Amino acid sequence: MTKKRNRTRPALSLQDRLSNFVEQTRAAANNLPAGAERHALLQKARDGEAAVEMERLLSSHGPQATK
């Protein structure tokens, strides 16, 4: 028996979901004292910002980089 595929679409775009993740992660990091846990959250926020930028570049319809 095969599973039915979930075909619902997210309410927000990937760009919006990534931006929300970055905001929430930064807010959580700002509530922590300096230390390893705060550093890890800030790293996740930077990674999220990089993902936002990559998604923006990949989804743009402008000139593409040479291959």
N, C-alpha and C positions, 0 to 999 in steps of 0.2 A: 504494500500500500504506500502510495507516495504522499508526501506532505503538500498541502496547499501553500503556495507562495503568498507572502504578505505583499499586497500591491498598493498599500496606502502610501501617500506622499507626505513627507514632513510638512508641518504647518509653516515653518520658516525655511528660508533658503540656506544653503551651506554657509554662505558669507555671513548671514545673520547669526546662525548657530555658533560659528567660530568666534565672532565678535562678542557674543554673550559669554562664551566660555572664557575668553581673555579677560573680560570685565570682572566676572565672578572670581576668577583665580587671583587677579590682582587685589581685589577687595579682601579676599580671604588672607592673602599674604600680608597685607597692610595691618591686619588685626593680630598678627603673630609677632613675638619678639624675634630679634636677630638670632639666626641659628640655621641648622640644617633643613628643618622642615620649611621654613620661610624661603630659603634658597631654592629648594626643590619646586615650590609653587611658583616662584618668579621665573624659573627656568621653563616650566610648563607654559607660563604666560608668553614668554619670548618665542617658544616653539609655536604657540597658537598664532602669534602675530606673523610669523614666517609663513604659516599655512594660509592665513588670510591673504597675504601678498601673493603667494603662489597661485591660489585659486583665482584671484583677481587677474593675474597675468594670463593664466591658461584660459579663462573664460572670455577674455577681451577679443574683439573682432578686428583689432588693429593689426599693424605689421607684425609678422612673426619673425622670430630669430632664424638666421640661416642655419641650414643643417650641415 
